[in-house]
Amino acid sequence: MGLRDFTLFDVIERNAQLYGDRIAFVADGLRISHREYAVRVERVAAGLARAGLVAGERVAVLAQNCLEYVDLYGAAARLGLILVPVNWRLSADEIAYVIGDTTPKAIVAGAEYLPIIETARAEFPFVARFFSLGAATGAFGAFEELARGGSGEGAPVADIPSDSGFVVIHTAAVAGRPRGALLSHAGLLAANLQLVGRWGLSTTDVHLGALPLFHASGLGLMLAVQQAGGATVVLPRFDPPAVLEAIAAEKVTVFAEFPPMLGALLDQAAKGGDDLSSLRHLTGLDTADTIDRFETLCPSARFWAGYGQSELSGLVTIAPFRDRPGSAGVPTMLNRVRIVDDFDRPLPAGQTGEIVVRGPMVFEGYWNCEADNAFTFRNGWHHTGDMGRFDDDGYLWYGGRSPAKELIKPGGENVYPAEVEKALLEHAAVAEAVVFGVPDAQWGEAVKAVCVRRAGQGVTEVELIAFVGTRIARFKRPRHVVFSAELPKNAQGLPDRARIKREFADA
């Protein structure tokens, strides 16, 4: 580690030194101080080192949020490992693809996901060790025993630079398969510092960890509060009664959400009159009506709008929603954000183009995708594939995905039309399919498919939706399917997506 390097493990050691007795994590009925967390991390790191893992190697984890998950993140930071948090909402085939893409040396799985890993285990010859977060069974050793293997004293601390990879988060698939975005220690630390500064985070802040730790938002806010010396309440998943209980009991101050989480939380609070007065800051995606309800119920709290993506380690624009309702805020302190045309020429305020970003938060690249990286990082900027415009005051207004990378976001998850279309076309009765997003009151956006049946073949909307659910994650299934005798075509003989969206949006 160089003279000027600083990693996420340095945060853990610094917190143990400065805030040792303050609570770092609340989970599973335990209250873990910063000093105790450093000890837990050291023991897990020692166990992983004994298992033969060294800096740069990957560890995949497929589990609900839990204290062991947090320990793994810390141990990875200490050893210089790269964690691969796998989205448990994916299908078995998609999970196998993510693991095969990153070739981890070890896999850690929650008890409920062991059958998925066991079924595909023969596909993973590169995996040397399998661990269960429950009891040892078959090829799976008990993670608990891994961490208990000794005091942890003398566990190695990796000599790695700050720009070393820390986590691979697989984003939605542009061409039918997800791509793994490699985020570095330096990028995540920069994201943390900006949020610490913008929100005034301190040792008194408490983060509600209800978003999954495989998600950049769930991980990012946890790390930001940790860097400030605060605490995170780790919940297995979002459950309104449990969330309300945690907010009141632990005096939660900050959290992130995606539809329909906030609406469900407010509905639950209305039933029981729960105390939400500790809340200070909330960020995510939601409707103006829901944000109005939240700020009326919690007048001392702010809802923050922003723009970011997994590839950017966090938010690169942010502002209170009330500052400019409908916008995504203004650029943060450590990023250059620009709007460019098709030739990468900067556009003036008011004109819509692609959002490009430059700065320390930009990811290291897509895993095993050198051609994609060259295209994404062309001309010295990260090309997000998102469209937007700046107004005269410097506020960013999101304008959707570029035509080549149109994205659908049901409930905060990322779904590219290409991966859904690929699954639809695997059905014997489907000749053509075009997928796009439509507004949805509950989830913010929903997947809609327009399909052409093959001559003499029959399939219903319900049957086709169920079929897609067997091929890809259930949240990616179309919520609406419309059948047409033919699809409008462009001059090249390909489906005219813009026209199809216009003609079938309300069908």
Buried (B, 14 or more C-beta within 10 A) or exposed (E): BEEEBBBBBBBBBBBBEEBBEBBBBBBEEEEBBBBBBBBBBBBBBBBBBEBEBEBEBBBBBBBBBBBBBBBBBBBBBBBBBBBBBBBBBBBBEBBBBBBEBBBBBBBBBBBEBBEBBBEBBEEBEEBBBBBBBBEBEEBBBBBBEBBEBEEBEEBBBBEBBBBBBBBBBBBBBBEEBBBBBBBBBBBBBBBBBBBBEBBEBEBEBBBBBBBBBBBBBBBBBBBBBBBBBBBBBBBBEBBBEBBBBBBBEBBBBBBBBBBBBBBBBBEBBEEEEBEBEBBBBBBBBBBEEBBBBBBEBBEEBBBBBBBBBBBBBBBBBBBBBEBBEEBBBBBBEBBEBBBBEEEBEEBEEEEBBBBBBBBBBBBBBBBEBEEBBEEBBEEEBBBBBBBBBBEEEBBBBBBEBBEEBBBBBBBBBBBBBBBBBBBBEEBEBBBBBBBBBBEBEEBBBBBBBBBBBEEEEEBEBEEBBEBBBEBBBEBBBBBBBBBBEEBBEEEEEEBBBEBBBEBBBEE
